[in-house]
Amino acid sequence: MELAPYRRELVAYCYRMSGSFHEAEDLVQETLLRAWKARDGYDPARASVRTWLYRIATNVCLTALEGRGRRPLPSGLGVPSDDPGTPLVPAPDIPWLEPFPDARFDAEARADLRLAWVAAVQHLPARQRAVLVLREVLAFSAAGVAEQLGTTVAAVNSALQRARAAVAGVGDAGEVREPDDPEVRAVVRRYVRAFEAADVAALVRLLAEDAVLEMPPVPLWYRGSREYGLFLERVFRMRGTGWGMRRLTANGQPALAAYAPDHGGGLLLHTVQVLTVVGGRVAHNAVFADPPVLEVFDLPRRISAEEFRRRR
């Protein structure tokens, strides 16, 4: 029985359920281990290998999520800050939502991998979360999901209705634009150029009026192009100018690896920034600085300025 071909989609599923790429990998490892141990009892007449694996993965996820709270972004915890000078103190005790590194799994640019959608799904009870993802994202039948969860079709349909209402309007598919969309690429290109030039005025012109900037693991966030710009001024005062930005994608969204200048004349990986571009403006920037999160993108930690220019 060949299980490896299903690993990629199972990681995406477990990520949607858990909100953590690291945890998703562990959950899939446990899923495949259980499947291997139970392989002699698998009956192809009852279910396909894929359906069987998802049943195991769902049980693994529900067990892992039992009694646990959601993984938030800072904007999901309270009101925005109005002080760009607030100390940047990480809160490592909070299990933050993590980004999904598209390049590792050739993920498609899909609305149901967007950070906003995954963050909204985190508000659902675990079983409702499973129903929503299995029915809406993976297109399993109501009867199939009922069998996976050991419940009735009526219960599945009721859970789906409640889950849909809870995430209605979040990550609206009509607003989702692929990172390769020409308008999105143009906005990101101008953003990179302005950031590398430390041109805060040009950066602010690229922002939506109510743009959100947040920086897990710091439980702090800002709303509004003015506040966003004031914070960037602080960043350039603190870390200097001469940054380098490398384009990538995360959660099916345009993303940037930001490299800050270091004292040795090179560039040091500082953050991964996941952008939401709507209507030709940057509407949201989730800036991830936690080292374990940065590691999943397989980026060099330090690079010379000359080598960075060659790689672009």
Secondary structure in CASP SS format (residue, H / E / C, confidence):
PFRMAT SS
TARGET T0000
AUTHOR 0000-0000-0000
METHOD secondary structure of the structure
MODEL  1
M C 1.00
E C 1.00
L C 1.00
A H 1.00
P H 1.00
Y H 1.00
R H 1.00
R H 1.00
E H 1.00
L H 1.00
V H 1.00
A H 1.00
Y H 1.00
C H 1.00
Y H 1.00
R H 1.00
M H 1.00
S H 1.00
G C 1.00
S C 1.00
F H 1.00
H H 1.00
E H 1.00
A H 1.00
E H 1.00
D H 1.00
L H 1.00
V H 1.00
Q H 1.00
E H 1.00
T H 1.00
L H 1.00
L H 1.00
R H 1.00
A H 1.00
W H 1.00
K H 1.00
A C 1.00
R H 1.00
D H 1.00
G H 1.00
Y C 1.00
D C 1.00
P C 1.00
A C 1.00
R C 1.00
A C 1.00
S C 1.00
V H 1.00
R H 1.00
T H 1.00
W H 1.00
L H 1.00
Y H 1.00
R H 1.00
I H 1.00
A H 1.00
T H 1.00
N H 1.00
V H 1.00
C H 1.00
L H 1.00
T H 1.00
A H 1.00
L H 1.00
E C 1.00
G C 1.00
R C 1.00
G C 1.00
R C 1.00
R C 1.00
P C 1.00
L C 1.00
P H 1.00
S H 1.00
G H 1.00
L C 1.00
G C 1.00
V C 1.00
P C 1.00
S C 1.00
D C 1.00
D C 1.00
P C 1.00
G C 1.00
T C 1.00
P C 1.00
L C 1.00
V C 1.00
P C 1.00
A C 1.00
P C 1.00
D C 1.00
I C 1.00
P C 1.00
W C 1.00
L C 1.00
E C 1.00
P C 1.00
F C 1.00
P E 1.00
D H 1.00
A H 1.00
R H 1.00
F H 1.00
D C 1.00
A C 1.00
E C 1.00
A C 1.00
R C 1.00
A H 1.00
D H 1.00
L H 1.00
R C 1.00
L H 1.00
A H 1.00
W H 1.00
V H 1.00
A H 1.00
A H 1.00
V H 1.00
Q C 1.00
H C 1.00
L C 1.00
P C 1.00
A H 1.00
R H 1.00
Q H 1.00
R H 1.00
A H 1.00
V H 1.00
L H 1.00
V H 1.00
L H 1.00
R H 1.00
E H 1.00
V H 1.00
L C 1.00
A C 1.00
F C 1.00
S C 1.00
A H 1.00
A H 1.00
G H 1.00
V H 1.00
A H 1.00
E H 1.00
Q H 1.00
L H 1.00
G C 1.00
T C 1.00
T C 1.00
V H 1.00
A H 1.00
A H 1.00
V H 1.00
N H 1.00
S H 1.00
A H 1.00
L H 1.00
Q H 1.00
R H 1.00
A H 1.00
R H 1.00
A H 1.00
A H 1.00
V H 1.00
A C 1.00
G C 1.00
V C 1.00
G C 1.00
D C 1.00
A H 1.00
G H 1.00
E H 1.00
V C 1.00
R C 1.00
E C 1.00
P C 1.00
D C 1.00
D C 1.00
P H 1.00
E H 1.00
V H 1.00
R H 1.00
A H 1.00
V H 1.00
V H 1.00
R H 1.00
R H 1.00
Y H 1.00
V H 1.00
R H 1.00
A H 1.00
F H 1.00
E H 1.00
A C 1.00
A C 1.00
D C 1.00
V H 1.00
A H 1.00
A H 1.00
L H 1.00
V H 1.00
R H 1.00
L C 1.00
L E 1.00
A E 1.00
E E 1.00
D E 1.00
A E 1.00
V E 1.00
L E 1.00
E E 1.00
M E 1.00
P C 1.00
P C 1.00
V E 1.00
P E 1.00
L E 1.00
W E 1.00
Y E 1.00
R E 1.00
G C 1.00
S H 1.00
R H 1.00
E H 1.00
Y H 1.00
G H 1.00
L H 1.00
F H 1.00
L H 1.00
E H 1.00
R H 1.00
V H 1.00
F H 1.00
R H 1.00
M H 1.00
R H 1.00
G C 1.00
T C 1.00
G C 1.00
W C 1.00
G E 1.00
M E 1.00
R E 1.00
R E 1.00
L E 1.00
T E 1.00
A E 1.00
N C 1.00
G C 1.00
Q E 1.00
P E 1.00
A E 1.00
L E 1.00
A E 1.00
A E 1.00
Y E 1.00
A E 1.00
P E 1.00
D C 1.00
H C 1.00
G C 1.00
G C 1.00
G E 1.00
L E 1.00
L E 1.00
L E 1.00
H E 1.00
T E 1.00
V E 1.00
Q E 1.00
V E 1.00
L E 1.00
T E 1.00
V E 1.00
V E 1.00
G C 1.00
G C 1.00
R E 1.00
V E 1.00
A E 1.00
H E 1.00
N E 1.00
A E 1.00
V E 1.00
F E 1.00
A C 1.00
D C 1.00
P H 1.00
P H 1.00
V H 1.00
L H 1.00
E H 1.00
V C 1.00
F C 1.00
D C 1.00
L C 1.00
P C 1.00
R C 1.00
R E 1.00
I E 1.00
S E 1.00
A H 1.00
E H 1.00
E H 1.00
F H 1.00
R H 1.00
R H 1.00
R H 1.00
R C 1.00
END
